[in-house]
Amino acid sequence: MTAAQHPGTVPPGVVDRLRAAGVIPVVEIADAGRALALAQALEAGGLALVEITFRTEAAAEALRRIARDAPAILLIAGTVKSTHLVDVARNAGASLVISPGLNLQVVEHAAAIGMPMIPGVATPSEIEAAMSVGATTVKLFPIEPLGGVKYVQAVSGPYQEMAWTPTGGITPEGLPGYLQLKSVLACGGSWVAPRTDVAAGNFEAIAARAARAVEIVRGARESKEDIR
């Protein structure tokens, strides 16, 4: 099996791009006509990636437009909770799918069609279930209610082979604490491009937040602790 075909495995090139970015802008978009401007704003701010969540009817078309018109963007489909949505994401041009939870049927389907996936987990039992199907990167969600940075540190002890993309309630102020852990690839952040700003066309504000995220990531990575 290739990296893309192995259940739960994310290709090294995608892992590298996630680690370099440090932040994954998590976006709900209600109007696919805003998708290209959104992608351009993020890229202008220094974040050439976006996670379009399947929380709106416009998500699939937004993915298609970004894939077609902004090919430099690492395009991620989020809130992928069914095998059908895995297929929709792949057909729309996404390079990666992310789920909020661990549905082994969805993970195995993604593997069968060669679609890289990061499943969501919250507990040690779920982490081990993800490991049982070959996952080496998982989304810890919802991380802030789970315990934040201390929770990541706690689960990193017994699961040192795992890489994390913590998501759920992380603020710009709390971001450095996560990124100073070498086991953290990137953190999901809905604060970079809030749905209200996307709907209103406030793309300069989105670009500015993306640029701020880049600065925070750079500072945190430079002072990264030698711990998992």
C-alpha positions in Angstrom: 0.0 0.0 0.0 1.1 3.6 -0.6 0.9 6.2 2.1 -2.3 7.5 0.7 -3.8 4.0 0.6 -2.9 2.9 4.1 -5.8 3.5 6.5 -5.5 6.7 8.4 -2.1 7.6 7.0 -1.4 11.1 5.8 1.3 11.4 3.0 4.6 13.0 4.1 4.2 16.0 1.8 0.8 16.9 3.4 2.3 16.3 6.9 5.1 18.7 6.1 2.7 21.4 4.8 0.5 21.1 7.9 3.5 21.4 10.2 4.9 24.3 8.3 1.5 26.1 8.5 0.9 25.4 12.1 -2.7 26.6 11.8 -5.5 25.1 9.8 -8.2 27.7 9.1 -11.5 25.9 9.7 -14.3 27.6 7.7 -18.0 27.4 7.4 -19.0 29.0 4.1 -22.6 29.6 3.1 -22.0 31.1 -0.3 -19.6 29.3 -2.7 -19.2 32.5 -4.6 -17.0 33.7 -1.7 -14.7 30.7 -1.9 -12.0 32.0 -4.2 -11.7 35.3 -2.4 -11.5 33.5 0.9 -8.7 31.3 -0.4 -6.9 34.3 -1.9 -7.1 36.2 1.4 -5.7 33.3 3.4 -2.9 32.9 0.9 -2.1 36.6 1.0 -1.8 36.3 4.7 0.6 33.5 4.4 -1.6 30.5 5.0 -1.9 28.5 1.8 -4.4 26.0 3.2 -8.1 25.8 4.2 -10.5 23.3 5.7 -14.0 23.8 4.3 -16.4 22.0 6.6 -19.4 20.1 5.4 -21.7 22.2 7.7 -23.3 24.1 4.9 -24.9 23.1 1.5 -22.3 25.3 -0.2 -19.3 23.3 1.0 -18.9 21.0 -2.0 -19.1 23.7 -4.6 -16.8 25.9 -2.5 -14.2 23.0 -2.5 -14.6 22.7 -6.3 -14.0 26.4 -6.9 -10.9 26.5 -4.8 -9.5 23.4 -6.4 -10.1 24.8 -9.8 -9.1 28.5 -9.3 -6.6 28.4 -6.4 -4.5 25.2 -7.0 -1.7 26.3 -4.7 -4.0 25.9 -1.7 -3.8 22.7 0.4 -7.5 21.9 0.2 -9.0 20.1 3.1 -12.6 18.9 3.6 -13.8 18.9 7.2 -16.7 17.5 9.2 -16.6 14.4 7.0 -18.9 12.0 8.8 -19.9 9.5 6.1 -18.5 7.5 3.2 -20.6 9.6 0.9 -18.9 12.8 2.0 -15.5 11.2 1.5 -16.5 10.6 -2.1 -17.9 14.2 -2.5 -14.6 15.6 -1.1 -12.4 13.6 -3.4 -14.5 14.4 -6.5 -14.5 18.1 -5.5 -10.6 18.1 -5.5 -9.8 18.0 -1.8 -6.4 16.6 -0.9 -7.3 15.6 2.7 -10.4 14.8 4.7 -10.9 15.4 8.4 -13.6 14.0 10.6 -14.8 15.2 14.1 -15.0 11.6 15.3 -13.8 8.1 14.7 -16.0 6.1 12.3 -14.0 3.1 11.2 -16.2 2.5 8.2 -15.4 6.0 7.0 -11.7 5.6 7.7 -11.6 2.3 5.8 -13.6 3.7 2.9 -11.1 6.6 2.6 -8.3 4.1 2.6 -9.9 2.0 0.0 -10.2 4.9 -2.5 -6.8 6.3 -1.6 -8.1 9.5 0.2 -5.8 10.7 3.0 -7.8 11.2 6.2 -7.3 12.5 9.7 -9.9 11.0 12.0 -11.1 12.7 15.2 -10.6 11.2 18.6 -11.1 12.3 22.2 -10.1 9.4 24.5 -7.3 6.9 24.8 -9.6 4.1 23.7 -10.4 6.0 20.5 -6.7 6.8 19.9 -6.0 3.0 20.1 -8.9 2.3 17.8 -7.4 4.7 15.3 -4.0 3.1 15.7 -5.6 -0.3 15.0 -6.4 0.8 11.4 -3.0 2.4 10.9 -3.6 6.1 11.8 -0.5 8.0 12.7 -2.1 11.5 12.8 -5.4 12.2 14.5 -7.5 15.2 15.4 -8.0 15.8 19.1 -11.5 17.2 19.4 -12.8 19.2 21.2 -9.5 19.9 22.8 -10.2 22.8 25.1 -13.1 21.1 26.9 -10.9 18.0 27.1 -8.2 19.8 28.9 -6.2 21.8 26.4 -2.4 21.6 26.3 -2.3 19.5 29.5 -4.5 16.9 27.8 -2.2 16.8 24.7 0.8 16.3 27.0 -1.0 13.6 28.9 -1.9 11.5 25.9 1.4 12.1 24.2 3.2 10.1 26.9 1.7 6.6 26.1 1.2 7.4 22.4 4.5 8.8 21.4 4.1 7.6 17.8 1.1 9.7 17.3 0.9 13.2 15.7 -2.0 15.6 16.7 -4.0 18.3 15.1 -5.9 19.7 18.2 -9.1 21.6 17.4 -11.9 23.0 19.3 -11.9 26.3 21.2 -8.2 27.2 20.6 -7.6 31.0 20.6 -4.7 33.0 19.2 -3.5 33.5 22.8 -3.6 29.8 23.6 -2.1 28.7 20.3 1.6 28.9 21.2 1.2 26.4 24.1 0.1 23.7 21.6 2.7 24.5 18.9 5.5 24.3 21.4 4.8 20.5 21.7 6.7 18.7 18.9 3.9 16.1 18.6 1.5 18.8 17.4 1.4 19.2 13.6 -1.1 22.1 13.5 -4.1 23.4 15.3 -7.5 24.0 13.8 -8.7 27.5 14.1 -12.1 28.9 13.2 -11.0 32.3 14.4 -8.9 33.0 11.3 -11.9 33.2 9.0 -15.1 33.4 11.0 -18.3 32.6 9.0 -19.6 36.2 9.6 -16.5 37.7 8.0 -16.7 35.3 5.0 -20.4 36.1 4.5 -19.7 39.9 4.8 -16.8 39.8 2.4 -14.3 41.1 5.1 -11.4 39.5 3.3 -8.8 42.1 4.4 -9.6 41.2 8.0 -9.2 37.5 7.2 -5.9 38.1 5.5 -4.7 40.1 8.6 -5.7 37.2 10.9 -3.9 34.8 8.7 -0.8 36.9 8.9 -1.1 37.1 12.7 -1.4 33.3 12.8 1.8 33.0 10.8 3.6 35.3 13.2 2.3 33.3 16.2 3.4 30.0 14.6 6.9 31.3 13.9 7.4 32.5 17.4 6.0 29.3 18.9 8.1 27.0 16.7 11.3 28.9 17.5 10.7 28.3 21.2 9.4 24.8 20.8 9.9 22.5 23.9 11.7 19.2 23.5 8.7 17.3 24.7 5.8 15.5 23.1 
